[in-house]
Amino acid sequence: MKRGEGLYPKSSTGLSRLARALLVAVLLLASGCGQQGAARETGLESSQQRPTIRIAYPGISATIWPFMYGQEKGIFEQEGLDVEMNRIRGVPQIIATLLSGDIDVAWVGFDGMASAVAQGATDLRYIGEFLTEFPLYLVVAPHIHSFDDLRGEPVATAGPGSITETLFLEGLRRGGLTDPRKDTEFMNMSGPDTRLTQLLHGTFVGVALNAPWAQQAEARGFRILQYQGDFLLPWGGEGPITTTRVISSKRQALQGLMNGLGRSIRGLAENRGEAIKVATEYMKLEPALAEKVYDVMMPVFKFDGEFNLEGIQRTFDSKSGPGKKIEASQFLDESFL
């Protein structure tokens, strides 16, 4: 072949030039399709090709175990996306960050979304529910033996508007403290790790802790006075919350997230040993404590993401007040289930 001839000999006709151009285009298209097919076949694509879903959560806890497991096992990558986890203290702050567009998904108790909707946030959507109840405990100092012992004493729960605060208040009422904010030295403090630290230091004699923090406190000699996770069943649980903007712009990535969550929870259920190993690494737990937390959490997780509509509506009703009905169905998107 002479220099300058190229792959195809020159032709003096426009038709031949057009034919050559079409043939090159077909070959390039076929090559691209083959590469994409190979990527799909392996279930993995380069990070440059995968969209990113930015998720915010209020604190390290066993409720984000599926994300830990899914990232460790490459499940979200297999679903065609990267998951970026961001810790933001306080549910109202997470919801505000979601509405501003700085994150794509909030992983919080449904109470947080219901409070925001009641205040006028109409763009929020609940796209799945992966916890049947919230694994919350009232943990107290060793010298506290009853709810009467909490009268006039300092206690702490999570930030206002959170499912943790709602259940904590309900638990104190059921224990006989009819007005918990007046019957105790009541305080809101975001972060279960912070509340545990203050409990250990004696700043508080009773705090709201979820798994695994409650089990860590128990291992150090503190007492679980009350399990509060199922007090308000049927009630809205916990799952991914997003906005109409993200649904429009990242629908396929959100579908991958939902598929990955379901697969991750199945993986946790079917692979106890691997789940324990992930918990010891990500949640910094001793294996024996991780096993205890596993036994607490697995009955709470559900992998299908189906909504508890009755509980969700009840949550809205508790936030909206009399004369202002919020229809739960307007803020649920079942298309990802």
Secondary structure as the mmCIF struct_conf table of DSSP 4:
data_model
#
loop_
_struct_conf.conf_type_id
_struct_conf.id
_struct_conf.beg_label_comp_id
_struct_conf.beg_label_asym_id
_struct_conf.beg_label_seq_id
_struct_conf.end_label_comp_id
_struct_conf.end_label_asym_id
_struct_conf.end_label_seq_id
TURN_TY1_P TURN_TY1_P1 ARG A 3 GLY A 4
BEND BEND1 LEU A 7 TYR A 8
BEND BEND2 SER A 12 THR A 13
HELX_RH_AL_P HELX_RH_AL_P1 GLY A 14 THR A 42
TURN_TY1_P TURN_TY1_P2 GLY A 43 GLY A 43
TURN_TY1_P TURN_TY1_P3 SER A 47 GLN A 49
BEND BEND3 ARG A 50 ARG A 50
STRN STRN1 THR A 52 TYR A 57
BEND BEND4 PRO A 58 GLY A 59
HELX_RH_3T_P HELX_RH_3T_P1 ALA A 62 ILE A 64
HELX_RH_AL_P HELX_RH_AL_P2 TRP A 65 GLU A 72
TURN_TY1_P TURN_TY1_P4 LYS A 73 GLY A 74
HELX_RH_AL_P HELX_RH_AL_P3 ILE A 75 GLN A 78
TURN_TY1_P TURN_TY1_P5 GLU A 79 GLY A 80
STRN STRN2 ASP A 82 ARG A 87
BEND BEND5 ARG A 89 GLY A 90
HELX_RH_AL_P HELX_RH_AL_P4 VAL A 91 SER A 100
TURN_TY1_P TURN_TY1_P6 GLY A 101 GLY A 101
BEND BEND6 ASP A 102 ASP A 102
BEND BEND7 ASP A 104 ASP A 104
STRN STRN3 VAL A 105 GLY A 109
HELX_RH_AL_P HELX_RH_AL_P5 PHE A 110 ALA A 118
TURN_TY1_P TURN_TY1_P7 GLN A 119 GLY A 120
TURN_TY1_P TURN_TY1_P8 THR A 122 ASP A 123
STRN STRN4 LEU A 124 TYR A 126
STRN STRN5 LEU A 131 LEU A 131
BEND BEND8 THR A 132 GLU A 133
STRN STRN6 LEU A 136 VAL A 140
TURN_TY1_P TURN_TY1_P9 PRO A 142 HIS A 143
BEND BEND9 SER A 146 PHE A 147
HELX_RH_3T_P HELX_RH_3T_P2 ASP A 148 LEU A 150
TURN_TY1_P TURN_TY1_P10 ARG A 151 GLY A 152
BEND BEND10 GLU A 153 GLU A 153
STRN STRN7 PRO A 154 THR A 157
TURN_TY1_P TURN_TY1_P11 PRO A 160 GLY A 161
BEND BEND11 SER A 162 SER A 162
HELX_RH_AL_P HELX_RH_AL_P6 ILE A 163 ARG A 174
TURN_TY1_P TURN_TY1_P12 GLY A 175 GLY A 176
BEND BEND12 THR A 178 ASP A 179
HELX_RH_AL_P HELX_RH_AL_P7 PRO A 180 ASP A 183
TURN_TY1_P TURN_TY1_P13 THR A 184 THR A 184
STRN STRN8 GLU A 185 ASN A 188
HELX_RH_AL_P HELX_RH_AL_P8 PRO A 192 HIS A 201
TURN_TY1_P TURN_TY1_P14 GLY A 202 GLY A 202
BEND BEND13 THR A 203 THR A 203
BEND BEND14 VAL A 205 VAL A 205
STRN STRN9 GLY A 206 ASN A 210
TURN_TY1_P TURN_TY1_P15 ALA A 211 PRO A 212
HELX_RH_AL_P HELX_RH_AL_P9 TRP A 213 ALA A 219
TURN_TY1_P TURN_TY1_P16 ARG A 220 GLY A 221
STRN STRN10 ARG A 223 TYR A 227
TURN_TY1_P TURN_TY1_P17 GLY A 229 LEU A 232
BEND BEND15 PRO A 234 PRO A 234
STRN STRN11 GLU A 238 THR A 243
HELX_RH_AL_P HELX_RH_AL_P10 THR A 244 SER A 249
BEND BEND16 LYS A 250 LYS A 250
HELX_RH_AL_P HELX_RH_AL_P11 ARG A 251 GLU A 270
HELX_RH_AL_P HELX_RH_AL_P12 ARG A 272 TYR A 282
BEND BEND17 MET A 283 MET A 283
HELX_RH_AL_P HELX_RH_AL_P13 PRO A 287 MET A 297
TURN_TY1_P TURN_TY1_P18 MET A 298 VAL A 300
STRN STRN12 PHE A 301 PHE A 301
BEND BEND18 PHE A 303 ASP A 304
HELX_RH_AL_P HELX_RH_AL_P14 LEU A 309 SER A 320
TURN_TY1_P TURN_TY1_P19 PRO A 322 GLY A 323
HELX_RH_3T_P HELX_RH_3T_P3 ALA A 328 PHE A 331
STRN STRN13 LEU A 332 LEU A 332
HELX_RH_3T_P HELX_RH_3T_P4 GLU A 334 PHE A 336
#
